[in-house]
Amino acid sequence: MKRLTIVLLAALVSFSLFGQDITGQWNGALKVQGMQLRLVLHVTQTDDGYTATLDSPDQGATGIPVTGITFENPNIKFTVTNIGVEYNGELQGDEIAGVFNQFGQEFPLNLSRQAIEKEVLKRPQEPTKPYPYYTEDVTFQNAEASISLSATLTLPKTEGKYPVVILISGSGPQDRDEEIVGHKPFLVIADYLTRNGIGVLRYDDRGFGQSTGDFSTATSADFATDVESAIAYLKTRREVDKKKIGLVGHSEGGIIAPMVAAKSDDVSFIVLLAGTGIRGDKLLLLQQELIARASHVPEFEILKAKLMNTKLYEMVIECNDTSKLRADLISQMGEMLDNTARGMIPNGITKEDYISLQVKQIVSPWMLYFMKYDPAPTLEKVKCPVLAVNGEKDLQVPPKENLTAIKNALTKGGNMNVTAIEFPNLNHLFQECETGSPVEYSIIEQTFSPVALSEITKWIKTQTE
């Protein structure tokens, strides 16, 4: 009788395991750089097995195709090759306990049927409604690109004429608040300036948020036409003082602002927030070295990566045929990875996939333009007043090299109305920080240094009085 009971229990357990279903929606949250990053896995069963897609709601990404998914009860595995992701988990009832691996970095990730609420981060500088000024959601057209840009215009009051600045975001698709790792720096800047009598227009980048267009094929020069369209729109508003329209560009926006100002008499001043003054390839090499060192990467690994990237970037600068460049980069990277740089390939990704990902990024329209673009000749043509500011601990746009280059180019062109400020202890986002590493951005509660906000505002008011 005991033997029969054991056999019966075994049969029930086997039936239970066989009947477990992994189809449907699974929710989880990664802890990355001190912040929560929600992920949603959608699994569908087919005659051939399973298919799936992945969402990253906090990054605005949905429907990412899962390259492969397997389920051998209780083990589940899925991969997303084009972003270097591999997940291995074990089904435990209504939960999957596992590890998320991206380019060799591992994070614990448990998935469940329960929805994950967005984590509320402490951002004490973010303003809350009702605001003590006028706010209007607007749209304007870039006729040259046949796109519509969605924006927010803030003015001190509904009546009167006011100086207005246009905020220009940094690299990557950004919304009108330039939201990054839980911070909204453009919202904070716009609020501060408007409370101090300066209107602000800030917009969603083309192809992002509520703006139309294709971000992926655009370069900094294309984004400059969006700014020109913003100026044209402001000139139609009766509340705007047409002689006091300024540009405030952060990071890549600090490249774009001089492009527009060099050609337009409608720009009365520009502010460069961590703007660049050196060619893109040189900036990338500096940036990579500084961030790696702050991340405690061994010096020999930093040197190895620098030598490798220097060679690859030289190929980019010298070649104007994208098809040939792509083939040459694939060949060169393959040779490097077979010899001195074998250890650079993260776990969970093949050499071929790693090369494909790297080359795809390098030969994208934006990256090719950025790496070859030297801001100096354009800066030499800027005649309006310029404020260039940097954080002392900025590892993405190092202040010494870039502020010096910006000042030299402007003065070479005869511009004598130039102010440069290096703020102590501030990072690339103008937060008070410890090391300046991007890892710190999300865990710092401050969004934008009050000292920097005050100095920038004082300078703008001097130009508009």
TIVO-910052 format. One line per field, with one value per residue (C-alpha): residue in three letters; residue number from 0; x, y, z. Coordinates in steps of 0.001 Angstrom, whole numbers, plus 500000, padded with zeros to 6 digits. Layout:
<recs>
res ALA / ... $
n NUM / ... $
u X / ... $
v Y / ... $
w Z / ... $
</recs>
This chain:
<recs>
res MET / LYS / ARG / LEU / THR / ILE / VAL / LEU / LEU / ALA / ALA / LEU / VAL / SER / PHE / SER / LEU / PHE / GLY / GLN / ASP / ILE / THR / GLY / GLN / TRP / ASN / GLY / ALA / LEU / LYS / VAL / GLN / GLY / MET / GLN / LEU / ARG / LEU / VAL / LEU / HIS / VAL / THR / GLN / THR / ASP / ASP / GLY / TYR / THR / ALA / THR / LEU / ASP / SER / PRO / ASP / GLN / GLY / ALA / THR / GLY / ILE / PRO / VAL / THR / GLY / ILE / THR / PHE / GLU / ASN / PRO / ASN / ILE / LYS / PHE / THR / VAL / THR / ASN / ILE / GLY / VAL / GLU / TYR / ASN / GLY / GLU / LEU / GLN / GLY / ASP / GLU / ILE / ALA / GLY / VAL / PHE / ASN / GLN / PHE / GLY / GLN / GLU / PHE / PRO / LEU / ASN / LEU / SER / ARG / GLN / ALA / ILE / GLU / LYS / GLU / VAL / LEU / LYS / ARG / PRO / GLN / GLU / PRO / THR / LYS / PRO / TYR / PRO / TYR / TYR / THR / GLU / ASP / VAL / THR / PHE / GLN / ASN / ALA / GLU / ALA / SER / ILE / SER / LEU / SER / ALA / THR / LEU / THR / LEU / PRO / LYS / THR / GLU / GLY / LYS / TYR / PRO / VAL / VAL / ILE / LEU / ILE / SER / GLY / SER / GLY / PRO / GLN / ASP / ARG / ASP / GLU / GLU / ILE / VAL / GLY / HIS / LYS / PRO / PHE / LEU / VAL / ILE / ALA / ASP / TYR / LEU / THR / ARG / ASN / GLY / ILE / GLY / VAL / LEU / ARG / TYR / ASP / ASP / ARG / GLY / PHE / GLY / GLN / SER / THR / GLY / ASP / PHE / SER / THR / ALA / THR / SER / ALA / ASP / PHE / ALA / THR / ASP / VAL / GLU / SER / ALA / ILE / ALA / TYR / LEU / LYS / THR / ARG / ARG / GLU / VAL / ASP / LYS / LYS / LYS / ILE / GLY / LEU / VAL / GLY / HIS / SER / GLU / GLY / GLY / ILE / ILE / ALA / PRO / MET / VAL / ALA / ALA / LYS / SER / ASP / ASP / VAL / SER / PHE / ILE / VAL / LEU / LEU / ALA / GLY / THR / GLY / ILE / ARG / GLY / ASP / LYS / LEU / LEU / LEU / LEU / GLN / GLN / GLU / LEU / ILE / ALA / ARG / ALA / SER / HIS / VAL / PRO / GLU / PHE / GLU / ILE / LEU / LYS / ALA / LYS / LEU / MET / ASN / THR / LYS / LEU / TYR / GLU / MET / VAL / ILE / GLU / CYS / ASN / ASP / THR / SER / LYS / LEU / ARG / ALA / ASP / LEU / ILE / SER / GLN / MET / GLY / GLU / MET / LEU / ASP / ASN / THR / ALA / ARG / GLY / MET / ILE / PRO / ASN / GLY / ILE / THR / LYS / GLU / ASP / TYR / ILE / SER / LEU / GLN / VAL / LYS / GLN / ILE / VAL / SER / PRO / TRP / MET / LEU / TYR / PHE / MET / LYS / TYR / ASP / PRO / ALA / PRO / THR / LEU / GLU / LYS / VAL / LYS / CYS / PRO / VAL / LEU / ALA / VAL / ASN / GLY / GLU / LYS / ASP / LEU / GLN / VAL / PRO / PRO / LYS / GLU / ASN / LEU / THR / ALA / ILE / LYS / ASN / ALA / LEU / THR / LYS / GLY / GLY / ASN / MET / ASN / VAL / THR / ALA / ILE / GLU / PHE / PRO / ASN / LEU / ASN / HIS / LEU / PHE / GLN / GLU / CYS / GLU / THR / GLY / SER / PRO / VAL / GLU / TYR / SER / ILE / ILE / GLU / GLN / THR / PHE / SER / PRO / VAL / ALA / LEU / SER / GLU / ILE / THR / LYS / TRP / ILE / LYS / THR / GLN / THR / GLU $
n 0 / 1 / 2 / 3 / 4 / 5 / 6 / 7 / 8 / 9 / 10 / 11 / 12 / 13 / 14 / 15 / 16 / 17 / 18 / 19 / 20 / 21 / 22 / 23 / 24 / 25 / 26 / 27 / 28 / 29 / 30 / 31 / 32 / 33 / 34 / 35 / 36 / 37 / 38 / 39 / 40 / 41 / 42 / 43 / 44 / 45 / 46 / 47 / 48 / 49 / 50 / 51 / 52 / 53 / 54 / 55 / 56 / 57 / 58 / 59 / 60 / 61 / 62 / 63 / 64 / 65 / 66 / 67 / 68 / 69 / 70 / 71 / 72 / 73 / 74 / 75 / 76 / 77 / 78 / 79 / 80 / 81 / 82 / 83 / 84 / 85 / 86 / 87 / 88 / 89 / 90 / 91 / 92 / 93 / 94 / 95 / 96 / 97 / 98 / 99 / 100 / 101 / 102 / 103 / 104 / 105 / 106 / 107 / 108 / 109 / 110 / 111 / 112 / 113 / 114 / 115 / 116 / 117 / 118 / 119 / 120 / 121 / 122 / 123 / 124 / 125 / 126 / 127 / 128 / 129 / 130 / 131 / 132 / 133 / 134 / 135 / 136 / 137 / 138 / 139 / 140 / 141 / 142 / 143 / 144 / 145 / 146 / 147 / 148 / 149 / 150 / 151 / 152 / 153 / 154 / 155 / 156 / 157 / 158 / 159 / 160 / 161 / 162 / 163 / 164 / 165 / 166 / 167 / 168 / 169 / 170 / 171 / 172 / 173 / 174 / 175 / 176 / 177 / 178 / 179 / 180 / 181 / 182 / 183 / 184 / 185 / 186 / 187 / 188 / 189 / 190 / 191 / 192 / 193 / 194 / 195 / 196 / 197 / 198 / 199 / 200 / 201 / 202 / 203 / 204 / 205 / 206 / 207 / 208 / 209 / 210 / 211 / 212 / 213 / 214 / 215 / 216 / 217 / 218 / 219 / 220 / 221 / 222 / 223 / 224 / 225 / 226 / 227 / 228 / 229 / 230 / 231 / 232 / 233 / 234 / 235 / 236 / 237 / 238 / 239 / 240 / 241 / 242 / 243 / 244 / 245 / 246 / 247 / 248 / 249 / 250 / 251 / 252 / 253 / 254 / 255 / 256 / 257 / 258 / 259 / 260 / 261 / 262 / 263 / 264 / 265 / 266 / 267 / 268 / 269 / 270 / 271 / 272 / 273 / 274 / 275 / 276 / 277 / 278 / 279 / 280 / 281 / 282 / 283 / 284 / 285 / 286 / 287 / 288 / 289 / 290 / 291 / 292 / 293 / 294 / 295 / 296 / 297 / 298 / 299 / 300 / 301 / 302 / 303 / 304 / 305 / 306 / 307 / 308 / 309 / 310 / 311 / 312 / 313 / 314 / 315 / 316 / 317 / 318 / 319 / 320 / 321 / 322 / 323 / 324 / 325 / 326 / 327 / 328 / 329 / 330 / 331 / 332 / 333 / 334 / 335 / 336 / 337 / 338 / 339 / 340 / 341 / 342 / 343 / 344 / 345 / 346 / 347 / 348 / 349 / 350 / 351 / 352 / 353 / 354 / 355 / 356 / 357 / 358 / 359 / 360 / 361 / 362 / 363 / 364 / 365 / 366 / 367 / 368 / 369 / 370 / 371 / 372 / 373 / 374 / 375 / 376 / 377 / 378 / 379 / 380 / 381 / 382 / 383 / 384 / 385 / 386 / 387 / 388 / 389 / 390 / 391 / 392 / 393 / 394 / 395 / 396 / 397 / 398 / 399 / 400 / 401 / 402 / 403 / 404 / 405 / 406 / 407 / 408 / 409 / 410 / 411 / 412 / 413 / 414 / 415 / 416 / 417 / 418 / 419 / 420 / 421 / 422 / 423 / 424 / 425 / 426 / 427 / 428 / 429 / 430 / 431 / 432 / 433 / 434 / 435 / 436 / 437 / 438 / 439 / 440 / 441 / 442 / 443 / 444 / 445 / 446 / 447 / 448 / 449 / 450 / 451 / 452 / 453 / 454 / 455 / 456 / 457 / 458 / 459 / 460 / 461 / 462 / 463 / 464 $
u 500000 / 502852 / 504492 / 501267 / 500928 / 504421 / 503778 / 500498 / 502164 / 504906 / 502301 / 500494 / 503734 / 504664 / 501220 / 501478 / 504850 / 503703 / 500720 / 502596 / 502077 / 504589 / 502476 / 501222 / 502813 / 505720 / 506837 / 510081 / 512408 / 516171 / 518142 / 520630 / 522837 / 520661 / 517356 / 514544 / 514178 / 510960 / 510859 / 507814 / 508113 / 505211 / 505258 / 503116 / 502979 / 503130 / 503178 / 506988 / 507451 / 507400 / 507855 / 508213 / 508703 / 510227 / 509131 / 511181 / 508491 / 510867 / 512942 / 509904 / 510743 / 508055 / 507818 / 511555 / 511772 / 513153 / 515618 / 515060 / 513120 / 513158 / 511295 / 512437 / 510487 / 511416 / 514179 / 513412 / 515910 / 515518 / 517960 / 517793 / 520894 / 520890 / 521150 / 523357 / 520748 / 520496 / 518162 / 518229 / 515552 / 513701 / 509913 / 508703 / 504906 / 503766 / 507282 / 510513 / 513730 / 516735 / 519648 / 519610 / 522885 / 523670 / 527100 / 528614 / 527011 / 524749 / 521735 / 519270 / 515825 / 512700 / 509587 / 506008 / 502452 / 501957 / 502436 / 505369 / 504586 / 506954 / 509303 / 508845 / 512258 / 513111 / 513541 / 513029 / 513692 / 510890 / 508115 / 504522 / 501369 / 499857 / 502805 / 503000 / 503370 / 501705 / 502163 / 500976 / 501458 / 502167 / 503281 / 505400 / 506430 / 509820 / 508760 / 512203 / 511994 / 508188 / 507805 / 505790 / 507476 / 505502 / 506576 / 505795 / 506043 / 506289 / 505978 / 506089 / 502578 / 500011 / 500501 / 503677 / 506813 / 509504 / 512948 / 512647 / 515225 / 514980 / 516332 / 518276 / 518806 / 521860 / 522503 / 519964 / 516197 / 514984 / 511613 / 511011 / 512159 / 515379 / 514407 / 517351 / 517726 / 514734 / 515782 / 514076 / 516732 / 514924 / 511771 / 513831 / 515688 / 512477 / 510777 / 513675 / 514087 / 510372 / 510043 / 512843 / 511145 / 512564 / 510267 / 511253 / 510379 / 511319 / 510287 / 510289 / 513060 / 511923 / 510500 / 510198 / 507433 / 504693 / 506942 / 506944 / 509917 / 512689 / 515290 / 517467 / 518494 / 519079 / 522393 / 523278 / 522865 / 519301 / 518539 / 519790 / 516927 / 514503 / 515945 / 515610 / 511948 / 511525 / 512920 / 510542 / 507643 / 508629 / 508708 / 504966 / 504152 / 503179 / 504435 / 508003 / 510566 / 511918 / 515237 / 515861 / 515644 / 518452 / 519570 / 520561 / 522121 / 523204 / 525988 / 525210 / 522846 / 526011 / 527157 / 523815 / 523346 / 526479 / 525435 / 522222 / 523723 / 526475 / 523840 / 521004 / 520738 / 517666 / 519801 / 520779 / 522855 / 523733 / 524484 / 526544 / 525913 / 528792 / 529080 / 531948 / 534827 / 536823 / 536202 / 533859 / 536337 / 538745 / 535941 / 534867 / 538396 / 538706 / 535257 / 535908 / 539221 / 537880 / 534747 / 536738 / 539210 / 536382 / 534955 / 538302 / 539091 / 542766 / 545092 / 546356 / 542753 / 542125 / 545240 / 544286 / 540795 / 542182 / 544655 / 541959 / 539396 / 541963 / 542673 / 538978 / 538176 / 541044 / 539412 / 536156 / 537793 / 539674 / 536877 / 533868 / 532431 / 530107 / 529929 / 533710 / 534069 / 531662 / 533607 / 536959 / 535742 / 534437 / 537772 / 539836 / 537769 / 537891 / 541668 / 541918 / 539604 / 541526 / 544767 / 545174 / 541535 / 540007 / 538824 / 536697 / 533834 / 531244 / 529950 / 526807 / 527511 / 529428 / 532332 / 530302 / 527338 / 529644 / 531346 / 528005 / 526654 / 529772 / 530000 / 526280 / 526682 / 529788 / 528367 / 525017 / 524368 / 524505 / 527767 / 529580 / 528616 / 529467 / 532890 / 533944 / 532469 / 534887 / 532962 / 535837 / 535201 / 531532 / 532327 / 534635 / 531578 / 529448 / 529212 / 526520 / 527341 / 528284 / 528251 / 530081 / 529817 / 531085 / 531198 / 534679 / 533952 / 532307 / 533684 / 531597 / 532668 / 535918 / 536027 / 539722 / 539919 / 536487 / 536205 / 539678 / 538832 / 535532 / 537149 / 540012 / 537677 / 535358 / 538183 / 539901 / 536727 / 536757 / 534011 / 534950 / 531686 / 532581 / 532192 / 533435 / 532744 / 533929 / 531735 / 533481 / 532249 / 529594 / 529158 / 527871 / 524292 / 525434 / 524711 / 526849 / 528662 / 531489 / 533302 / 531427 / 530766 / 527468 / 526743 / 526025 / 523481 / 520367 / 521264 / 521851 / 518607 / 519635 / 518714 / 520631 / 522914 / 521170 / 524494 / 524767 / 521103 / 521641 / 524792 / 523274 / 520134 / 522133 / 524108 / 520998 / 519315 / 522408 / 522056 / 518326 / 518070 $
v 500000 / 502405 / 501690 / 502467 / 505783 / 506853 / 506030 / 507913 / 511005 / 510877 / 510793 / 513779 / 515772 / 514965 / 516003 / 519250 / 520086 / 519220 / 521490 / 524615 / 527451 / 530231 / 532086 / 535558 / 538583 / 538440 / 541507 / 542310 / 545141 / 545493 / 547611 / 549448 / 552316 / 552875 / 553072 / 550712 / 549629 / 547744 / 544954 / 543173 / 539853 / 538800 / 535066 / 533380 / 529658 / 528517 / 525171 / 525375 / 526375 / 529911 / 533477 / 536587 / 540334 / 542512 / 545959 / 548453 / 550966 / 553264 / 553674 / 554090 / 550883 / 548356 / 545278 / 544457 / 541116 / 538267 / 536389 / 533016 / 531567 / 528017 / 526344 / 522980 / 522774 / 524305 / 526168 / 529135 / 531017 / 533915 / 536014 / 539392 / 539274 / 542814 / 544325 / 541583 / 540229 / 536707 / 535638 / 532303 / 531517 / 528772 / 528573 / 528392 / 528398 / 531858 / 533302 / 532907 / 533363 / 534138 / 536248 / 538936 / 539268 / 542129 / 542340 / 540368 / 542379 / 540249 / 541410 / 539330 / 539497 / 537738 / 537751 / 537393 / 537723 / 540783 / 544232 / 546254 / 549822 / 552549 / 553500 / 557032 / 558717 / 561682 / 564687 / 567683 / 570325 / 569208 / 571826 / 570824 / 572325 / 574860 / 576868 / 580623 / 581365 / 580697 / 577284 / 576228 / 573022 / 573950 / 572439 / 573915 / 572671 / 571968 / 572366 / 571400 / 568000 / 567683 / 567003 / 568386 / 569139 / 569080 / 571503 / 573399 / 577183 / 578819 / 582585 / 584705 / 586051 / 585910 / 589572 / 591455 / 590768 / 588553 / 587224 / 583529 / 580744 / 577498 / 574451 / 571989 / 568480 / 566244 / 563097 / 560317 / 560685 / 563039 / 564362 / 568047 / 567633 / 565901 / 563101 / 560888 / 558281 / 559702 / 563360 / 566101 / 568812 / 570841 / 570971 / 572309 / 574833 / 576020 / 576474 / 578470 / 580741 / 581429 / 582341 / 584835 / 586575 / 584526 / 582502 / 578989 / 576784 / 573119 / 570345 / 566585 / 565523 / 564517 / 560989 / 560929 / 561759 / 563549 / 564831 / 563217 / 562285 / 559698 / 560200 / 557253 / 558744 / 562303 / 564045 / 567122 / 569195 / 567888 / 568722 / 572258 / 572712 / 571799 / 574658 / 577029 / 576020 / 576733 / 580249 / 580808 / 579734 / 582082 / 584982 / 584428 / 584899 / 588391 / 587650 / 587073 / 589853 / 589009 / 590717 / 588615 / 584985 / 582823 / 579207 / 576984 / 573696 / 570809 / 568446 / 567755 / 570725 / 572731 / 571701 / 572526 / 575994 / 577465 / 575899 / 577901 / 581075 / 581180 / 581451 / 583383 / 587017 / 586052 / 584488 / 587155 / 584905 / 581257 / 579225 / 576047 / 573602 / 571123 / 571935 / 570465 / 572330 / 569416 / 566936 / 564069 / 561202 / 562930 / 563626 / 559966 / 558759 / 561159 / 560248 / 556508 / 556828 / 558987 / 556908 / 553654 / 555033 / 556212 / 552680 / 551247 / 549476 / 548384 / 550819 / 548199 / 547514 / 551255 / 551573 / 548517 / 549886 / 553331 / 551942 / 549819 / 552622 / 555138 / 552866 / 552328 / 556046 / 556920 / 554635 / 556531 / 559934 / 558854 / 556975 / 558575 / 555371 / 553863 / 550434 / 550164 / 551509 / 548887 / 546071 / 547484 / 547863 / 544293 / 543007 / 545191 / 544372 / 540672 / 540817 / 542805 / 540465 / 537420 / 538907 / 541489 / 542193 / 538744 / 539521 / 542480 / 540251 / 540020 / 536645 / 535455 / 536994 / 535644 / 537442 / 537955 / 539456 / 541690 / 543032 / 543515 / 545567 / 547742 / 548401 / 549165 / 551852 / 553362 / 553604 / 555071 / 558473 / 560302 / 558724 / 559207 / 562880 / 563373 / 561731 / 563807 / 567106 / 569740 / 572525 / 575058 / 576469 / 577030 / 578641 / 581078 / 582384 / 583014 / 586748 / 586901 / 586732 / 583253 / 581655 / 578320 / 576358 / 572975 / 570922 / 570335 / 566589 / 566146 / 562887 / 562988 / 566447 / 567143 / 570858 / 571615 / 570476 / 571716 / 575088 / 575977 / 574943 / 576860 / 580065 / 579810 / 579346 / 582195 / 584669 / 583606 / 584610 / 588012 / 587388 / 589319 / 588724 / 585303 / 584045 / 580621 / 579095 / 575797 / 574934 / 572985 / 569467 / 569305 / 566451 / 566333 / 566912 / 569806 / 567873 / 568157 / 564827 / 562705 / 561284 / 562515 / 558960 / 558395 / 555674 / 558456 / 560360 / 558508 / 558127 / 561881 / 563577 / 566963 / 567496 / 570719 / 572750 / 575874 / 577723 / 576949 / 577877 / 581219 / 582105 / 581108 / 583124 / 586200 / 586053 / 585703 / 588613 / 590747 / 590006 / 590766 / 593928 $
w 500000 / 500803 / 497434 / 495594 / 497438 / 496449 / 492803 / 492911 / 494416 / 491791 / 489059 / 490545 / 490825 / 487221 / 486051 / 488017 / 486502 / 483017 / 483355 / 484424 / 481959 / 481257 / 478692 / 479486 / 481147 / 483612 / 485537 / 487301 / 488267 / 487951 / 490386 / 488149 / 489315 / 492365 / 490491 / 489615 / 485985 / 485310 / 482714 / 481281 / 479426 / 477178 / 476333 / 473651 / 472845 / 469217 / 467458 / 467431 / 471065 / 472461 / 471228 / 473370 / 473476 / 476168 / 477405 / 479410 / 480508 / 482386 / 479212 / 476966 / 475043 / 474116 / 471928 / 471873 / 470025 / 472135 / 469934 / 471564 / 474480 / 475837 / 478697 / 480046 / 483252 / 485621 / 483714 / 481485 / 479331 / 476955 / 474933 / 473188 / 471027 / 469649 / 473142 / 474615 / 477059 / 478454 / 481269 / 483108 / 485648 / 487442 / 487561 / 491146 / 491118 / 490012 / 490126 / 488181 / 490153 / 487997 / 486822 / 484114 / 482204 / 479821 / 478224 / 481098 / 483911 / 486099 / 488104 / 490134 / 488533 / 489752 / 487578 / 488740 / 487454 / 489660 / 488134 / 489504 / 490509 / 489382 / 492185 / 493491 / 493698 / 495888 / 493617 / 495924 / 493236 / 490919 / 490925 / 491569 / 490163 / 490309 / 489015 / 489730 / 486001 / 482665 / 481014 / 477572 / 475587 / 471974 / 468683 / 465910 / 462501 / 460988 / 457369 / 456069 / 457757 / 457469 / 461178 / 464076 / 467410 / 470629 / 473335 / 476524 / 476672 / 480095 / 480569 / 483727 / 482954 / 480180 / 479356 / 478457 / 476394 / 477826 / 476918 / 476099 / 475934 / 473999 / 475822 / 473621 / 474991 / 475044 / 473000 / 472719 / 472378 / 475120 / 476159 / 476848 / 480469 / 479320 / 481712 / 482618 / 485412 / 487253 / 486974 / 484922 / 484601 / 481922 / 484064 / 486979 / 484784 / 483101 / 486454 / 487898 / 484881 / 484496 / 488177 / 487504 / 484585 / 481674 / 479426 / 478312 / 475333 / 475696 / 473311 / 472803 / 470438 / 466955 / 466913 / 470708 / 473149 / 471226 / 468415 / 464979 / 462794 / 462822 / 465534 / 464472 / 461118 / 462361 / 463062 / 465111 / 461927 / 461559 / 465179 / 464501 / 462022 / 464825 / 466889 / 463929 / 463715 / 467424 / 466896 / 463983 / 466198 / 469044 / 466593 / 466006 / 469705 / 470842 / 474399 / 473201 / 472936 / 469465 / 470213 / 473301 / 472182 / 473556 / 473306 / 476227 / 475105 / 477312 / 476178 / 472480 / 472755 / 473369 / 469879 / 468289 / 469847 / 468156 / 464829 / 464942 / 466426 / 463780 / 461041 / 462670 / 463696 / 465731 / 468494 / 471020 / 473345 / 473997 / 477121 / 476759 / 479606 / 479331 / 475642 / 473664 / 472071 / 470636 / 467825 / 468686 / 468408 / 470775 / 473243 / 473231 / 473977 / 476918 / 478195 / 478022 / 479829 / 482667 / 483285 / 483207 / 485735 / 488010 / 487747 / 488979 / 485719 / 485771 / 483988 / 481547 / 480463 / 480023 / 477853 / 475800 / 475118 / 474285 / 471738 / 470142 / 469944 / 468694 / 465739 / 465006 / 465279 / 462933 / 460362 / 460781 / 460330 / 457212 / 455402 / 453678 / 452200 / 454835 / 453206 / 452992 / 456529 / 457862 / 456203 / 457364 / 460943 / 461052 / 459788 / 462116 / 465193 / 464424 / 464246 / 467481 / 469367 / 468162 / 469448 / 472201 / 473074 / 473572 / 477084 / 475945 / 474761 / 477571 / 478692 / 476968 / 473554 / 470561 / 468960 / 465777 / 467632 / 469691 / 466559 / 464829 / 467755 / 467985 / 464252 / 463985 / 466633 / 465056 / 461518 / 462589 / 460967 / 464292 / 465459 / 462150 / 462140 / 465815 / 465614 / 462617 / 463742 / 465061 / 466900 / 466665 / 463140 / 463978 / 467333 / 465513 / 463635 / 466736 / 467461 / 470167 / 473929 / 475145 / 478589 / 478747 / 482004 / 483157 / 486298 / 487713 / 487981 / 484594 / 483169 / 479974 / 478803 / 480689 / 481625 / 481146 / 477538 / 476447 / 478163 / 476917 / 473353 / 473418 / 474698 / 472204 / 469232 / 470223 / 470828 / 467609 / 465800 / 467507 / 470078 / 473209 / 475108 / 476464 / 480033 / 481148 / 484561 / 486024 / 489003 / 491815 / 492647 / 489905 / 487419 / 483838 / 485012 / 487229 / 490420 / 493527 / 493546 / 494928 / 491893 / 488804 / 487644 / 485761 / 488335 / 490834 / 488737 / 489864 / 493535 / 494006 / 495041 / 493665 / 490007 / 489259 / 491505 / 492908 / 492665 / 488957 / 488388 / 490100 / 488144 / 484803 / 485508 / 486550 / 483321 / 481162 / 482906 / 482251 / 478514 / 478443 / 480563 $
</recs>
